[in-house]
Amino acid sequence: MSLNTGTAHEAGLKAAAVATFVVFGINGLVFASWAARIPAVTETLQITSGQMGTLLLCTAVGSLLALPTAGLVVGRLGTANTVRLGGLLAAAAGTGIALSLAVASIPGTAVSLFFFGIAIGLWDVSQNIEGADVEHKMRRTIMPQFHAAFSGGAFVGALIGAGLSNLGVDLPVHLLVIVGIVVVVTMIAPRYFLPHIPTATPAGEAKPAKGPSAWRDSRTLLIGVVVLGATLTEGAGNDWIAKASVDGLGTSESTGALMFALFVLAMTAMRFFGGQVIDKYGRVAVLRASMAAAAAGLCLFVLAGNVWLAAAGAALWGVGAALAFPMGMSAAADDPKHAAARVSVVSTLGYISFLAGPPLLGYLGDLTGIHLALLAILAPILLALLLAGAAKPLKTKQSAEAA
């Protein structure tokens, strides 16, 4: 490889990393723009926590239908076009949510959230596959930094949500502005992704496993179970920490949004520096420490008697929730030949808890209050801690050559 070719390759790789970082960030902004103002949605639609849980379940169903096939879509369209598809669908669904809330239509909101879930599922898998590809080519752990971009975008979105809530700006207006941003970014940023080159099987080599085969891979399934338990702590925090603060601590809606922002800020900081921690101590040790921190932070948040102790618990909870999902994505993509199918499988299993778990907490919250209901996620957190060994790096021919 000539000097000029090598320089161009490095420049292209850096551009792809920046573009992936931006796409993750906008994804987080979109998510938080919705999550931070869930209390406003319950008030607008005049519904209970359990009924809000049903609406959130619409998003979960949409994502869970999209995720198992997302790897195949990426294989056909490439990561760039799949992000564009997810972005346009998310924008259309966001417009539907805004219009439905403007007329207080629960059915309209439910249908829009269903398509929003499909969009997020396609978008999420494609950006993670792109991130894993960039990580492999850069030969260092950077996936947590991409997820830090998601958390950073969510932090900005949460602050915007808190500010607009305090100013009394209607949620539909808020969402329509976000829709415009999504369309612009998802059309432009993927231009700088790594080139999509269909995988060709050299003569004499076995064909790579198709999507369904990944569901029969024991390591992939174990990683998925770990991620399933680990990501519930993130999903529960994202969807319910604002409302739990309002209901359990008697805070204002804007203070609840700020509590959510603190949770997201802690995740962002940990993810930004997490790559160095993982490279030093290894995935398994960091995953176990993360789950222990999440459990401790959750308990402190729920059992604290005042806002300041609860805030400390929210921050520790965020630190513990930060690295599980990106480590799961990296572990699933250890073998580049099977990365798309295995990332799709792990994403699906992880999102079962990330998206479907919080609505179930909403139903439990109708019985115990959402504040105390959060303690139910201690069980899957402990399961993730016990099975963390499944994320041990896989030795492949590619990784040996890179080393």
C-alpha positions as CSV (number, residue, x, y, z in Angstrom):
1,M,0.0,0.0,0.0
2,S,1.4,3.4,-1.0
3,L,1.8,6.3,1.3
4,N,-1.0,8.2,-0.4
5,T,-3.3,5.2,-0.4
6,G,-2.6,4.7,3.3
7,T,-3.3,8.3,4.1
8,A,-6.5,8.2,2.2
9,H,-7.6,5.0,4.0
10,E,-6.9,6.6,7.4
11,A,-8.8,9.8,6.4
12,G,-11.7,7.7,5.3
13,L,-11.7,5.6,8.5
14,K,-11.6,8.8,10.6
15,A,-14.5,10.3,8.6
16,A,-16.5,7.1,9.1
17,A,-15.8,7.2,12.8
18,V,-17.0,10.8,13.1
19,A,-20.1,10.1,11.0
20,T,-20.9,7.1,13.2
21,F,-20.4,9.2,16.3
22,V,-22.9,11.8,14.9
23,V,-25.5,9.2,14.0
24,F,-25.3,7.7,17.5
25,G,-25.7,11.2,19.0
26,I,-28.8,12.1,17.0
27,N,-30.3,8.7,17.9
28,G,-29.9,9.6,21.5
29,L,-31.3,13.0,21.0
30,V,-34.4,11.6,19.4
31,F,-34.9,9.0,22.2
32,A,-34.4,11.5,25.1
33,S,-36.7,14.1,23.4
34,W,-39.4,11.5,24.0
35,A,-38.3,9.9,27.2
36,A,-37.6,13.1,29.2
37,R,-41.2,14.3,28.6
38,I,-43.1,11.1,29.4
39,P,-44.7,12.8,32.4
40,A,-46.1,15.5,30.0
41,V,-47.5,12.7,27.7
42,T,-49.3,11.1,30.7
43,E,-50.8,14.5,31.6
44,T,-51.7,15.4,28.0
45,L,-53.5,12.0,27.4
46,Q,-54.8,11.7,31.0
47,I,-53.5,8.2,31.4
48,T,-52.0,6.1,34.3
49,S,-48.5,4.7,34.6
50,G,-49.9,1.3,33.4
51,Q,-51.6,2.8,30.4
52,M,-48.4,4.7,29.6
53,G,-46.7,1.3,29.8
54,T,-49.0,0.0,27.2
55,L,-48.0,2.9,24.9
56,L,-44.3,2.2,25.5
57,L,-45.1,-1.5,24.7
58,C,-46.2,-0.3,21.2
59,T,-42.7,1.0,20.6
60,A,-41.2,-2.3,22.0
61,V,-43.3,-4.4,19.6
62,G,-42.3,-2.4,16.6
63,S,-38.6,-2.7,17.5
64,L,-38.8,-6.4,18.3
65,L,-40.4,-7.0,14.9
66,A,-37.7,-5.1,13.1
67,L,-34.6,-6.2,15.0
68,P,-34.5,-9.9,14.0
69,T,-34.5,-9.0,10.3
70,A,-32.3,-5.8,10.6
71,G,-29.1,-7.8,9.9
72,L,-30.6,-9.1,6.6
73,V,-31.7,-5.5,5.7
74,V,-28.2,-4.2,6.4
75,G,-26.7,-7.1,4.3
76,R,-28.9,-6.0,1.4
77,L,-28.9,-2.2,1.7
78,G,-25.7,-1.5,3.6
79,T,-25.4,0.4,6.9
80,A,-25.7,3.8,5.3
81,N,-28.9,3.2,3.5
82,T,-30.4,1.4,6.5
83,V,-29.7,4.4,8.7
84,R,-31.4,6.6,6.1
85,L,-34.4,4.3,6.0
86,G,-34.6,4.2,9.8
87,G,-34.2,8.0,10.0
88,L,-37.0,8.8,7.5
89,L,-39.3,6.3,9.2
90,A,-38.5,7.8,12.6
91,A,-39.2,11.3,11.3
92,A,-42.6,10.2,9.8
93,A,-43.5,8.5,13.1
94,G,-42.4,11.5,15.1
95,T,-44.7,13.7,13.1
96,G,-47.5,11.2,13.8
97,I,-46.8,11.3,17.5
98,A,-46.7,15.1,17.6
99,L,-50.0,15.4,15.7
100,S,-51.7,12.7,17.8
101,L,-50.6,14.5,21.0
102,A,-51.9,17.8,19.7
103,V,-55.4,16.3,19.5
104,A,-54.9,14.0,22.5
105,S,-55.5,10.9,20.5
106,I,-54.3,7.7,22.3
107,P,-54.8,5.4,19.3
108,G,-52.9,7.8,17.0
109,T,-50.1,8.0,19.5
110,A,-50.0,4.1,19.8
111,V,-49.8,3.6,16.0
112,S,-47.1,6.2,15.6
113,L,-45.1,4.7,18.5
114,F,-45.3,1.3,16.8
115,F,-43.7,2.6,13.6
116,F,-41.2,4.7,15.7
117,G,-40.1,1.4,17.3
118,I,-39.5,-0.2,13.8
119,A,-37.5,2.8,12.8
120,I,-35.3,2.8,15.9
121,G,-34.7,-1.0,15.5
122,L,-33.4,-0.6,12.0
123,W,-31.4,2.5,12.9
124,D,-29.9,0.9,16.0
125,V,-28.6,-2.3,14.5
126,S,-27.2,-0.6,11.4
127,Q,-25.3,2.0,13.5
128,N,-23.9,-0.7,15.8
129,I,-22.7,-2.8,12.8
130,E,-21.0,0.2,11.3
131,G,-19.5,1.0,14.7
132,A,-18.2,-2.5,15.1
133,D,-16.7,-2.4,11.6
134,V,-14.9,0.9,12.4
135,E,-13.7,-0.5,15.7
136,H,-12.2,-3.6,14.1
137,K,-10.4,-1.6,11.4
138,M,-9.1,0.9,14.0
139,R,-7.9,-2.0,16.2
140,R,-8.8,-0.5,19.5
141,T,-11.9,-0.4,21.7
142,I,-14.0,2.6,20.6
143,M,-17.6,1.2,20.7
144,P,-18.2,2.7,24.2
145,Q,-17.4,6.1,22.7
146,F,-20.0,5.7,20.0
147,H,-22.5,4.8,22.8
148,A,-21.2,7.8,24.7
149,A,-22.4,9.9,21.7
150,F,-25.8,8.3,22.1
151,S,-25.8,9.2,25.8
152,G,-24.5,12.7,25.1
153,G,-27.3,13.2,22.6
154,A,-29.7,11.9,25.1
155,F,-28.3,14.3,27.8
156,V,-28.8,17.3,25.4
157,G,-32.2,16.0,24.6
158,A,-33.1,15.7,28.3
159,L,-31.8,19.2,29.0
160,I,-33.9,20.5,26.1
161,G,-36.9,18.6,27.4
162,A,-36.5,20.0,30.9
163,G,-36.0,23.6,29.6
164,L,-39.0,23.4,27.3
165,S,-41.1,21.8,30.0
166,N,-40.2,24.6,32.4
167,L,-41.1,27.2,29.7
168,G,-44.4,25.5,29.0
169,V,-43.6,24.7,25.4
170,D,-46.0,22.1,24.0
171,L,-44.5,18.6,23.3
172,P,-45.8,18.4,19.7
173,V,-43.9,21.6,18.8
174,H,-40.8,20.1,20.5
175,L,-41.1,16.8,18.5
176,L,-41.6,18.5,15.1
177,V,-38.3,20.4,15.5
178,I,-36.5,17.2,16.3
179,V,-38.1,15.6,13.2
180,G,-36.4,18.2,11.0
181,I,-33.0,17.6,12.6
182,V,-33.3,13.8,12.1
183,V,-34.1,14.1,8.4
184,V,-31.1,16.4,7.8
185,V,-28.5,14.4,9.8
186,T,-29.6,10.9,8.6
187,M,-29.5,11.9,5.0
188,I,-26.0,13.5,5.2
189,A,-23.9,11.7,7.8
190,P,-24.1,8.2,6.3
191,R,-22.3,9.5,3.1
192,Y,-19.1,9.1,5.1
193,F,-19.7,5.5,6.3
194,L,-17.3,2.8,5.2
195,P,-18.1,1.5,1.7
196,H,-20.7,-1.3,1.7
197,I,-19.0,-4.3,0.0
198,P,-21.1,-7.5,-0.2
199,T,-19.2,-10.4,1.4
200,A,-17.8,-12.8,-1.2
201,T,-17.0,-16.3,-0.1
202,P,-13.5,-17.4,-1.3
203,A,-13.2,-20.7,-3.2
204,G,-12.8,-23.6,-0.8
205,E,-14.3,-21.8,2.2
206,A,-17.6,-22.5,3.9
207,K,-20.3,-19.9,3.4
208,P,-20.8,-17.5,6.3
209,A,-23.7,-18.3,8.6
210,K,-27.0,-16.7,7.7
211,G,-29.1,-14.7,10.1
212,P,-31.2,-17.7,11.4
213,S,-27.9,-19.7,12.1
214,A,-26.8,-17.1,14.6
215,W,-29.8,-18.0,16.7
216,R,-28.3,-21.5,17.2
217,D,-24.9,-20.2,18.2
218,S,-24.6,-20.8,22.0
219,R,-22.1,-18.0,22.7
220,T,-24.2,-15.5,20.8
221,L,-27.3,-16.5,22.8
222,L,-25.4,-16.3,26.1
223,I,-24.2,-12.8,25.2
224,G,-27.7,-11.9,24.4
225,V,-29.0,-13.1,27.8
226,V,-26.3,-11.1,29.5
227,V,-27.2,-8.0,27.5
228,L,-30.9,-8.7,28.1
229,G,-30.4,-8.5,31.8
230,A,-27.9,-5.7,31.7
231,T,-29.8,-3.3,29.4
232,L,-32.9,-3.5,31.4
233,T,-31.2,-1.3,34.0
234,E,-30.6,1.3,31.2
235,G,-34.0,1.0,29.7
236,A,-35.7,1.4,33.1
237,G,-33.7,4.4,33.9
238,N,-34.3,6.0,30.5
239,D,-38.1,5.5,30.7
240,W,-39.0,5.8,34.3
241,I,-36.4,7.8,36.3
242,A,-38.1,11.1,35.5
243,K,-41.5,9.9,36.6
244,A,-40.2,8.0,39.6
245,S,-38.6,11.2,40.8
246,V,-41.9,13.0,40.4
247,D,-44.0,10.3,42.0
248,G,-41.6,8.9,44.7
249,L,-39.8,12.1,45.7
250,G,-42.5,14.7,45.0
251,T,-40.3,16.7,42.7
252,S,-41.5,18.9,39.9
253,E,-41.7,17.7,36.3
254,S,-38.6,19.8,35.4
255,T,-36.6,18.4,38.3
256,G,-37.5,14.9,37.2
257,A,-36.2,15.7,33.8
258,L,-33.0,17.0,35.4
259,M,-32.7,13.7,37.4
260,F,-32.9,11.8,34.1
261,A,-30.3,14.2,32.6
262,L,-27.9,13.4,35.5
263,F,-28.4,9.6,34.9
264,V,-27.6,10.1,31.2
265,L,-24.6,12.4,31.9
266,A,-23.1,9.7,34.2
267,M,-23.6,7.1,31.4
268,T,-22.0,9.5,28.9
269,A,-18.9,10.2,31.0
270,M,-18.4,6.5,31.7
271,R,-18.8,5.5,28.1
272,F,-16.4,8.2,26.9
273,F,-13.6,6.8,29.1
274,G,-14.8,3.2,29.1
275,G,-12.7,2.0,26.2
276,Q,-9.5,2.6,28.1
277,V,-11.0,0.8,31.2
278,I,-12.1,-2.2,29.1
279,D,-8.7,-2.5,27.3
280,K,-7.0,-2.4,30.7
281,Y,-9.2,-4.8,32.8
282,G,-11.0,-6.8,30.1
283,R,-14.7,-7.1,29.2
284,V,-15.7,-9.6,31.8
285,A,-14.3,-7.8,34.8
286,V,-15.7,-4.4,33.7
287,L,-19.1,-6.0,33.0
288,R,-19.3,-7.5,36.5
289,A,-18.2,-4.2,38.1
290,S,-20.8,-2.4,36.0
291,M,-23.6,-4.6,37.2
292,A,-22.6,-4.2,40.8
293,A,-22.5,-0.4,40.5
294,A,-25.9,-0.4,38.8
295,A,-27.4,-2.5,41.6
296,A,-26.0,-0.2,44.3
297,G,-27.1,3.0,42.5
298,L,-30.6,1.7,41.9
299,C,-31.0,0.8,45.5
300,L,-29.7,4.2,46.7
301,F,-32.0,6.0,44.2
302,V,-35.1,4.1,45.3
303,L,-34.5,4.0,49.1
304,A,-33.0,7.6,49.5
305,G,-35.0,9.9,51.7
306,N,-34.1,13.1,49.8
307,V,-33.4,14.4,46.4
308,W,-29.6,14.8,46.9
309,L,-29.1,11.2,47.9
310,A,-31.4,10.1,45.1
311,A,-29.3,12.1,42.7
312,A,-26.1,10.3,43.9
313,G,-27.9,7.0,43.3
314,A,-29.0,8.1,39.8
315,A,-25.4,9.0,38.9
316,L,-24.0,5.6,40.2
317,W,-26.9,3.8,38.4
318,G,-25.9,5.6,35.2
319,V,-22.2,4.6,35.6
320,G,-23.2,1.0,36.1
321,A,-25.6,1.0,33.1
322,A,-23.0,2.6,30.7
323,L,-20.9,-0.2,29.3
324,A,-23.0,-3.3,29.1
325,F,-24.7,-2.7,25.8
326,P,-21.6,-1.5,23.9
327,M,-19.6,-4.5,25.3
328,G,-22.3,-6.8,24.1
329,M,-22.2,-5.3,20.6
330,S,-18.4,-5.7,20.5
331,A,-18.6,-9.3,21.8
332,A,-21.2,-10.2,19.2
333,A,-19.1,-8.7,16.4
334,D,-15.8,-10.4,17.4
335,D,-16.0,-12.4,14.2
336,P,-16.5,-9.9,11.4
337,K,-17.8,-12.5,8.9
338,H,-20.8,-13.1,11.2
339,A,-21.1,-9.7,12.7
340,A,-24.3,-8.5,11.1
341,A,-26.3,-11.7,12.0
342,R,-25.0,-11.9,15.5
343,V,-25.4,-8.2,16.3
344,S,-28.9,-8.5,15.1
345,V,-29.5,-11.5,17.5
346,V,-27.9,-9.8,20.5
347,S,-29.7,-6.6,19.8
348,T,-33.1,-8.4,19.6
349,L,-32.5,-10.1,23.0
350,G,-31.2,-7.0,24.6
351,Y,-34.1,-4.9,23.4
352,I,-36.6,-7.4,24.8
353,S,-35.6,-6.0,28.1
354,F,-34.6,-2.5,27.0
355,L,-38.0,-1.8,25.4
356,A,-40.4,-4.4,26.7
357,G,-39.2,-4.4,30.3
358,P,-40.0,-0.7,31.2
359,P,-43.7,-1.1,30.1
360,L,-44.0,-4.1,32.4
361,L,-42.6,-2.0,35.2
362,G,-45.3,0.5,34.4
363,Y,-47.9,-2.2,35.1
364,L,-46.2,-3.1,38.4
365,G,-46.0,0.6,39.2
366,D,-49.8,0.7,39.2
367,L,-49.7,-1.7,42.1
368,T,-46.7,-0.5,44.1
369,G,-45.9,2.9,42.6
370,I,-43.3,3.2,39.9
371,H,-40.6,4.3,42.4
372,L,-40.7,1.0,44.3
373,A,-41.4,-1.0,41.2
374,L,-37.9,-0.2,39.9
375,L,-36.4,-2.6,42.5
376,A,-37.7,-5.5,40.4
377,I,-34.8,-5.1,38.0
378,L,-32.3,-6.2,40.6
379,A,-33.0,-9.9,39.6
380,P,-31.9,-9.5,35.9
381,I,-29.0,-7.3,36.9
382,L,-27.7,-10.2,39.1
383,L,-28.3,-12.7,36.3
384,A,-26.2,-10.5,34.0
385,L,-23.4,-10.4,36.6
386,L,-23.4,-14.2,37.0
387,L,-23.2,-14.9,33.2
388,A,-20.8,-12.1,32.3
389,G,-18.1,-14.6,31.3
390,A,-19.9,-15.2,28.0
391,A,-18.5,-11.8,26.8
392,K,-14.9,-13.0,26.9
393,P,-13.2,-11.9,23.6
394,L,-13.4,-14.6,20.9
395,K,-10.1,-15.5,19.3
396,T,-10.5,-15.4,15.5
397,K,-8.2,-15.6,12.6
398,Q,-8.8,-11.9,11.9
399,S,-8.0,-10.9,15.5
400,A,-4.8,-13.0,15.5
401,E,-3.6,-11.3,12.3
402,A,-4.4,-7.9,13.8
403,A,-2.5,-8.7,16.9
